[in-house]
Amino acid sequence: MPESKLLMDIGDRLRARREKMGLTQKQTAKLLGISETYYGEIERGNRKLTIERILLVRKHLELDPTYLITGEHNSNQLIERLMEECPKGKEDLVIQLMHYLALLYR
């Protein structure tokens, strides 16, 4: 994959997460310790994130580094997020549904 495509994909995933959290570019840049201009360049795929910044993305935006870089979800993290977002009192139904889905794939 060409570097520019990779950087654009990372920027798209970062933007989507930021917007889902209701953050502005300015707020996100502050969380990552960079200028708003530099952050905008990252979202547009024109600049790279350092390893330190990737770890800050993980900490402040709760975005898995593997997903940020590759676009692939870790199944354990998907299950954790599903349980976190599950309406209170419905956790048992979600667990039961996952159990039935697992039986389908045996």
DSSP file (Angstrom, degrees, kcal/mol; ACC not computed):
  #  RESIDUE AA STRUCTURE BP1 BP2  ACC     N-H-->O    O-->H-N    N-H-->O    O-->H-N    TCO  KAPPA ALPHA  PHI   PSI    X-CA   Y-CA   Z-CA
    1    1 A M              0   0    0      0, 0.0     5,-0.0     0, 0.0     0, 0.0   0.000 360.0 360.0 360.0 128.6    0.0    0.0    0.0
    2    2 A P     >  -     0   0    0      0, 0.0     4,-2.1     0, 0.0     3,-0.4  -0.295 360.0-120.1 -60.4 146.4    1.5    3.4   -0.9
    3    3 A E  H  > S+     0   0    0      1,-0.2     4,-2.9     2,-0.2     5,-0.2   0.876 111.8  55.9 -56.9 -40.2    2.4    5.5    2.1
    4    4 A S  H  > S+     0   0    0      1,-0.2     4,-2.1     2,-0.2    -1,-0.2   0.886 107.6  48.7 -63.7 -37.7    0.0    8.3    1.0
    5    5 A K  H  > S+     0   0    0     -3,-0.4     4,-2.4     2,-0.2    -1,-0.2   0.916 111.9  49.8 -66.0 -42.9   -2.9    5.9    1.0
    6    6 A L  H  X S+     0   0    0     -4,-2.1     4,-2.5     1,-0.2    -2,-0.2   0.933 111.8  47.4 -60.6 -47.1   -2.0    4.6    4.4
    7    7 A L  H  X S+     0   0    0     -4,-2.9     4,-2.4     1,-0.2    38,-0.2   0.878 111.8  50.7 -64.6 -37.2   -1.7    8.1    5.8
    8    8 A M  H  X S+     0   0    0     -4,-2.1     4,-2.4    37,-0.3    -1,-0.2   0.904 110.5  49.4 -66.4 -40.9   -5.0    9.1    4.3
    9    9 A D  H  X S+     0   0    0     -4,-2.4     4,-2.4     2,-0.2    -2,-0.2   0.913 111.3  49.2 -64.3 -42.5   -6.7    6.0    5.8
   10   10 A I  H  X S+     0   0    0     -4,-2.5     4,-2.5     1,-0.2    -2,-0.2   0.929 111.5  49.9 -61.2 -45.1   -5.2    6.7    9.2
   11   11 A G  H  X S+     0   0    0     -4,-2.4     4,-2.6     1,-0.2    -2,-0.2   0.891 109.8  50.9 -60.5 -40.6   -6.4   10.3    9.0
   12   12 A D  H  X S+     0   0    0     -4,-2.4     4,-2.4     2,-0.2    -1,-0.2   0.911 111.7  46.7 -64.2 -42.7   -9.9    9.1    8.0
   13   13 A R  H  X S+     0   0    0     -4,-2.4     4,-2.0     2,-0.2    -2,-0.2   0.892 113.3  49.4 -67.3 -38.4  -10.1    6.8   11.0
   14   14 A L  H  X S+     0   0    0     -4,-2.5     4,-2.5    -5,-0.2    -2,-0.2   0.921 111.7  48.5 -65.1 -44.4   -8.8    9.5   13.3
   15   15 A R  H  X S+     0   0    0     -4,-2.6     4,-2.9     1,-0.2     5,-0.2   0.919 109.7  52.3 -61.6 -44.9  -11.4   12.0   12.0
   16   16 A A  H  X S+     0   0    0     -4,-2.4     4,-2.2     1,-0.2    -1,-0.2   0.906 112.0  45.8 -59.9 -42.0  -14.2    9.5   12.3
   17   17 A R  H  X S+     0   0    0     -4,-2.0     4,-2.0     2,-0.2    -1,-0.2   0.927 112.3  50.6 -67.6 -44.1  -13.3    8.8   16.0
   18   18 A R  H  <>S+     0   0    0     -4,-2.5     5,-2.4     1,-0.2     4,-0.4   0.930 112.9  46.1 -58.3 -46.6  -12.9   12.5   16.8
   19   19 A E  H ><5S+     0   0    0     -4,-2.9     3,-1.1     1,-0.2    -1,-0.2   0.885 109.2  54.6 -66.2 -38.5  -16.3   13.3   15.2
   20   20 A K  H 3<5S+     0   0    0     -4,-2.2    -1,-0.2     1,-0.3    -2,-0.2   0.861 109.4  48.5 -61.8 -34.5  -17.9   10.4   17.1
   21   21 A M  T 3<5S-     0   0    0     -4,-2.0    -1,-0.3    -5,-0.1    -2,-0.2   0.521 114.9-119.8 -82.8  -5.3  -16.6   11.8   20.3
   22   22 A G  T < 5 +     0   0    0     -3,-1.1     2,-0.3    -4,-0.4    -3,-0.2   0.792  62.9 146.0  73.2  28.3  -17.9   15.3   19.4
   23   23 A L      < -     0   0    0     -5,-2.4    -1,-0.2    -6,-0.2     2,-0.2  -0.695  43.6-132.5 -98.5 149.8  -14.4   16.9   19.5
   24   24 A T     >  -     0   0    0     -2,-0.3     4,-2.3     1,-0.1     5,-0.2  -0.478  29.6-108.7 -86.6 167.7  -13.1   19.7   17.4
   25   25 A Q  H  > S+     0   0    0      1,-0.2     4,-2.8     2,-0.2     5,-0.2   0.895 121.4  54.2 -62.3 -38.3   -9.7   19.5   15.6
   26   26 A K  H  > S+     0   0    0      2,-0.2     4,-2.0     1,-0.2    -1,-0.2   0.920 109.2  46.3 -62.4 -44.7   -8.5   22.1   18.1
   27   27 A Q  H  > S+     0   0    0      2,-0.2     4,-2.0     1,-0.2    -1,-0.2   0.910 114.4  47.8 -64.4 -41.9   -9.6   20.0   21.1
   28   28 A T  H  X S+     0   0    0     -4,-2.3     4,-1.8     1,-0.2    -2,-0.2   0.911 109.4  52.9 -66.9 -41.9   -8.0   16.9   19.7
   29   29 A A  H  X>S+     0   0    0     -4,-2.8     5,-2.4     1,-0.2     4,-0.7   0.907 108.1  51.7 -58.9 -41.6   -4.8   18.6   18.8
   30   30 A K  H ><5S+     0   0    0     -4,-2.0     3,-0.8     1,-0.2    -1,-0.2   0.913 107.5  52.2 -62.6 -42.4   -4.6   19.8   22.4
   31   31 A L  H 3<5S+     0   0    0     -4,-2.0    -1,-0.2     1,-0.2    -2,-0.2   0.851 113.9  44.0 -60.5 -33.7   -5.1   16.3   23.7
   32   32 A L  H 3<5S-     0   0    0     -4,-1.8    -1,-0.2     2,-0.1    -2,-0.2   0.483 112.4-119.4 -92.2  -3.4   -2.2   15.1   21.5
   33   33 A G  T <<5S+     0   0    0     -3,-0.8     2,-0.3    -4,-0.7    -3,-0.2   0.837  74.8 111.0  71.5  33.2    0.1   18.0   22.3
   34   34 A I  S   <S-     0   0    0     -5,-2.4    -1,-0.3    -6,-0.1    -2,-0.1  -0.847  73.0 -87.1-131.8 169.2    0.3   19.3   18.8
   35   35 A S     >  -     0   0    0     -2,-0.3     4,-2.5     1,-0.1     5,-0.2  -0.371  33.2-119.6 -74.5 156.4   -0.9   22.4   16.9
   36   36 A E  H  > S+     0   0    0      1,-0.2     4,-2.5     2,-0.2     5,-0.2   0.876 115.2  54.0 -61.0 -38.0   -4.3   22.5   15.3
   37   37 A T  H  > S+     0   0    0      2,-0.2     4,-1.9     1,-0.2    -1,-0.2   0.928 109.3  46.5 -63.2 -46.1   -2.6   23.0   11.9
   38   38 A Y  H  > S+     0   0    0      1,-0.2     4,-1.8     2,-0.2    -2,-0.2   0.912 111.9  51.7 -63.7 -42.0   -0.4   19.9   12.3
   39   39 A Y  H  X S+     0   0    0     -4,-2.5     4,-2.3     1,-0.2    -2,-0.2   0.927 107.4  52.5 -61.5 -44.0   -3.4   17.8   13.5
   40   40 A G  H  X S+     0   0    0     -4,-2.5     4,-1.7     1,-0.2    -1,-0.2   0.882 106.9  53.5 -58.1 -38.3   -5.4   18.9   10.4
   41   41 A E  H  <>S+     0   0    0     -4,-1.9     5,-2.9     2,-0.2     6,-1.0   0.859 106.6  52.4 -64.7 -35.7   -2.5   17.8    8.2
   42   42 A I  H ><5S+     0   0    0     -4,-1.8     3,-1.4     4,-0.2    -2,-0.2   0.941 108.5  49.8 -64.9 -47.0   -2.6   14.4    9.9
   43   43 A E  H 3<5S+     0   0    0     -4,-2.3    -2,-0.2     1,-0.3    -1,-0.2   0.841 110.3  51.2 -61.5 -32.3   -6.3   14.0    9.2
   44   44 A R  T 3<5S-     0   0    0     -4,-1.7    -1,-0.3    -5,-0.2    -2,-0.2   0.515 117.8-113.9 -82.5  -4.4   -5.7   14.9    5.6
   45   45 A G  T < 5S+     0   0    0     -3,-1.4   -37,-0.3    -4,-0.4    -3,-0.2   0.677  87.6 112.8  82.6  17.2   -3.0   12.3    5.3
   46   46 A N  S   <S+     0   0    0     -5,-2.9     2,-0.3    -6,-0.2    -4,-0.2   0.595  73.3  41.2 -96.9 -13.3   -0.2   14.8    4.8
   47   47 A R  S    S-     0   0    0     -6,-1.0     2,-0.3   -40,-0.1    -2,-0.1  -0.921  76.6-123.5-133.5 158.2    1.6   14.2    8.1
   48   48 A K        -     0   0    0     -2,-0.3     2,-0.4    -3,-0.0    -6,-0.1  -0.696  17.2-126.3-100.9 152.6    2.6   11.2   10.2
   49   49 A L        -     0   0    0     -2,-0.3     2,-0.1    -7,-0.1     3,-0.0  -0.813  26.1-131.7 -90.5 136.1    1.7   10.4   13.8
   50   50 A T     >  -     0   0    0     -2,-0.4     4,-2.3     1,-0.1     5,-0.2  -0.381  26.7-106.5 -76.4 166.2    4.7    9.5   16.0
   51   51 A I  H  > S+     0   0    0      1,-0.2     4,-2.1     2,-0.2     5,-0.2   0.906 123.2  54.4 -59.3 -41.3    4.6    6.4   18.1
   52   52 A E  H  > S+     0   0    0      1,-0.2     4,-1.6     2,-0.2    -1,-0.2   0.901 109.1  47.4 -60.0 -40.8    4.2    8.7   21.2
   53   53 A R  H  > S+     0   0    0      2,-0.2     4,-2.4     1,-0.2    -1,-0.2   0.863 107.4  56.1 -70.1 -35.8    1.1   10.4   19.5
   54   54 A I  H  X S+     0   0    0     -4,-2.3     4,-2.1     1,-0.2    -1,-0.2   0.907 107.7  49.5 -61.0 -40.6   -0.4    7.0   18.6
   55   55 A L  H  X S+     0   0    0     -4,-2.1     4,-2.1     1,-0.2    -1,-0.2   0.854 109.6  51.0 -67.6 -34.0   -0.2    6.1   22.3
   56   56 A L  H  X>S+     0   0    0     -4,-1.6     4,-3.2     2,-0.2     5,-0.5   0.863 107.2  53.9 -68.9 -35.6   -1.9    9.4   23.1
   57   57 A V  H  X5S+     0   0    0     -4,-2.4     4,-2.1     2,-0.2     6,-1.0   0.924 109.7  48.5 -60.7 -44.0   -4.6    8.6   20.6
   58   58 A R  H  X5S+     0   0    0     -4,-2.1     4,-0.6     4,-0.2    -2,-0.2   0.925 117.0  41.9 -60.6 -45.0   -5.1    5.3   22.4
   59   59 A K  H  <5S+     0   0    0     -4,-2.1    -2,-0.2     2,-0.1    -1,-0.2   0.945 127.0  27.3 -69.9 -50.1   -5.3    7.0   25.8
   60   60 A H  H  <5S+     0   0    0     -4,-3.2    -3,-0.2     1,-0.2    -2,-0.2   0.801 132.8  31.7 -89.8 -30.6   -7.4   10.0   25.0
   61   61 A L  H  <<S-     0   0    0     -4,-2.1    -3,-0.2    -5,-0.5    -1,-0.2   0.449  95.4-132.1-105.7  -2.2   -9.5    8.9   22.0
   62   62 A E     <  +     0   0    0     -4,-0.6     2,-0.6    -5,-0.4    -4,-0.2   0.898  53.5 151.1  50.7  46.1   -9.7    5.2   23.1
   63   63 A L        -     0   0    0     -6,-1.0    -1,-0.2    -9,-0.1    -2,-0.1  -0.943  49.1-121.7-112.4 118.4   -8.8    4.2   19.6
   64   64 A D     >  -     0   0    0     -2,-0.6     4,-2.8     1,-0.1     5,-0.2  -0.338  13.8-136.8 -59.7 128.9   -6.9    0.9   19.3
   65   65 A P  H  > S+     0   0    0      0, 0.0     4,-2.3     0, 0.0     5,-0.3   0.860 103.8  54.9 -57.4 -36.9   -3.5    1.4   17.5
   66   66 A T  H  >>S+     0   0    0      2,-0.2     4,-3.0     1,-0.2     5,-0.6   0.934 112.2  43.1 -62.5 -44.8   -4.0   -1.7   15.4
   67   67 A Y  H  >5S+     0   0    0      3,-0.2     4,-1.7     4,-0.2    -1,-0.2   0.918 111.9  54.5 -66.5 -42.2   -7.3   -0.4   14.1
   68   68 A L  H  <5S+     0   0    0     -4,-2.8    -2,-0.2     1,-0.2    -1,-0.2   0.909 119.8  32.2 -56.3 -43.7   -5.9    3.1   13.6
   69   69 A I  H  <5S+     0   0    0     -4,-2.3    -2,-0.2    -5,-0.2    -1,-0.2   0.892 136.2  19.8 -84.4 -42.3   -3.0    1.8   11.5
   70   70 A T  H  <5S-     0   0    0     -4,-3.0    -3,-0.2    -5,-0.3    -2,-0.2   0.695  88.5-126.6-105.2 -22.2   -4.6   -1.2    9.7
   71   71 A G     << +     0   0    0     -4,-1.7     2,-0.4    -5,-0.6    -4,-0.2   0.505  69.0 127.9  83.8   3.7   -8.4   -0.7    9.9
   72   72 A E        -     0   0    0     -6,-0.6    -1,-0.3     1,-0.0     2,-0.3  -0.801  53.4-136.5 -99.1 135.1   -8.7   -4.1   11.4
   73   73 A H        -     0   0    0     -2,-0.4     2,-0.6    -3,-0.1     3,-0.0  -0.650  11.3-128.1 -89.2 144.1  -10.6   -4.7   14.7
   74   74 A N     >  -     0   0    0     -2,-0.3     4,-2.0     1,-0.1     3,-0.5  -0.816  19.7-139.0 -85.1 124.1   -9.4   -6.9   17.5
   75   75 A S  H  > S+     0   0    0     -2,-0.6     4,-2.1     1,-0.3     5,-0.2   0.839 100.3  54.9 -60.1 -35.2  -12.3   -9.2   18.3
   76   76 A N  H  > S+     0   0    0      1,-0.2     4,-2.3     2,-0.2    -1,-0.3   0.903 108.7  48.4 -64.4 -38.9  -11.7   -9.0   22.0
   77   77 A Q  H  > S+     0   0    0     -3,-0.5     4,-2.6     2,-0.2    -1,-0.2   0.857 108.0  55.1 -69.4 -33.8  -11.9   -5.2   21.9
   78   78 A L  H  X S+     0   0    0     -4,-2.0     4,-2.5     2,-0.2    -2,-0.2   0.925 109.4  47.0 -62.8 -43.1  -15.1   -5.4   19.8
   79   79 A I  H  X S+     0   0    0     -4,-2.1     4,-2.3     2,-0.2    -2,-0.2   0.918 112.4  49.8 -65.2 -43.4  -16.7   -7.6   22.5
   80   80 A E  H  X S+     0   0    0     -4,-2.3     4,-2.2     1,-0.2    -2,-0.2   0.925 112.6  46.7 -60.8 -44.5  -15.6   -5.2   25.2
   81   81 A R  H  X S+     0   0    0     -4,-2.6     4,-2.3     2,-0.2    -2,-0.2   0.899 110.3  53.6 -66.1 -39.8  -16.9   -2.2   23.4
   82   82 A L  H  X S+     0   0    0     -4,-2.5     4,-0.6     1,-0.2    -1,-0.2   0.915 111.0  46.2 -59.5 -43.2  -20.2   -4.0   22.7
   83   83 A M  H  < S+     0   0    0     -4,-2.3     3,-0.4     1,-0.2    -1,-0.2   0.872 111.4  52.0 -69.4 -35.9  -20.6   -4.7   26.4
   84   84 A E  H  < S+     0   0    0     -4,-2.2    -2,-0.2     1,-0.2    -1,-0.2   0.880 114.3  42.6 -65.3 -37.6  -19.7   -1.1   27.3
   85   85 A E  H  < S+     0   0    0     -4,-2.3    -1,-0.2    -5,-0.1    -2,-0.2   0.487  88.8 115.0 -89.2  -3.4  -22.3    0.3   24.9
   86   86 A C  S  < S-     0   0    0     -4,-0.6     5,-0.1    -3,-0.4     3,-0.1  -0.444  77.0-105.8 -68.7 135.3  -25.0   -2.2   25.8
   87   87 A P    >   -     0   0    0      0, 0.0     3,-2.1     0, 0.0     4,-0.2  -0.325  46.8 -91.5 -59.6 143.2  -28.0   -0.7   27.5
   88   88 A K  T 3  S+     0   0    0      1,-0.3    -3,-0.0     2,-0.1     0, 0.0  -0.282 113.4  23.2 -57.4 137.2  -28.1   -1.3   31.3
   89   89 A G  T 3  S+     0   0    0     -3,-0.1    -1,-0.3     1,-0.0     4,-0.1   0.345 105.8  83.2  88.4  -6.2  -30.1   -4.5   32.1
   90   90 A K    <>  +     0   0    0     -3,-2.1     4,-1.8     1,-0.1     3,-0.3   0.361  55.6 100.7-108.4   3.3  -29.5   -6.0   28.6
   91   91 A E  H  > S+     0   0    0      1,-0.2     4,-2.5    -4,-0.2     5,-0.2   0.886  79.9  53.9 -58.5 -41.3  -26.1   -7.5   29.2
   92   92 A D  H  > S+     0   0    0      1,-0.2     4,-2.4     2,-0.2    -1,-0.2   0.877 107.2  51.6 -62.9 -36.9  -27.4  -11.0   29.7
   93   93 A L  H  > S+     0   0    0     -3,-0.3     4,-2.4     2,-0.2    -1,-0.2   0.888 109.8  49.2 -66.2 -38.5  -29.2  -10.9   26.4
   94   94 A V  H  X S+     0   0    0     -4,-1.8     4,-2.5     2,-0.2    -2,-0.2   0.917 111.5  48.9 -66.9 -42.7  -26.1   -9.8   24.6
   95   95 A I  H  X S+     0   0    0     -4,-2.5     4,-2.2     2,-0.2    -2,-0.2   0.921 111.9  49.1 -62.1 -43.7  -24.1  -12.6   26.2
   96   96 A Q  H  X S+     0   0    0     -4,-2.4     4,-2.3     1,-0.2    -2,-0.2   0.905 110.2  51.3 -62.9 -41.7  -26.7  -15.1   25.3
   97   97 A L  H  X S+     0   0    0     -4,-2.4     4,-2.3     2,-0.2    -2,-0.2   0.914 109.5  49.7 -61.9 -43.5  -26.8  -13.8   21.7
   98   98 A M  H  X S+     0   0    0     -4,-2.5     4,-2.3     1,-0.2    -1,-0.2   0.883 109.0  53.3 -63.2 -37.6  -22.9  -14.1   21.5
   99   99 A H  H  X S+     0   0    0     -4,-2.2     4,-1.9     2,-0.2    -2,-0.2   0.935 109.9  47.0 -61.6 -46.5  -23.3  -17.7   22.8
  100  100 A Y  H  X S+     0   0    0     -4,-2.3     4,-1.5     1,-0.2    -2,-0.2   0.879 110.9  52.1 -64.2 -38.0  -25.8  -18.6   20.1
  101  101 A L  H  X S+     0   0    0     -4,-2.3     4,-1.0     1,-0.2    -1,-0.2   0.904 107.4  52.4 -64.1 -40.6  -23.6  -17.0   17.4
  102  102 A A  H >< S+     0   0    0     -4,-2.3     3,-0.6     1,-0.2    -1,-0.2   0.887 106.3  54.3 -62.4 -38.2  -20.6  -19.1   18.6
  103  103 A L  H >< S+     0   0    0     -4,-1.9     3,-1.2     1,-0.2    -1,-0.2   0.852 102.2  58.1 -64.1 -33.5  -22.7  -22.2   18.3
  104  104 A L  H 3< S+     0   0    0     -4,-1.5    -1,-0.2     1,-0.2    -2,-0.2   0.802 105.4  50.6 -64.8 -28.9  -23.5  -21.3   14.7
  105  105 A Y  T <<        0   0    0     -4,-1.0    -1,-0.2    -3,-0.6    -2,-0.2   0.273 360.0 360.0 -97.0  11.6  -19.8  -21.3   13.8
  106  106 A R    <         0   0    0     -3,-1.2    -1,-0.2    -4,-0.1    -2,-0.1   0.450 360.0 360.0 -87.3 360.0  -19.0  -24.7   15.3
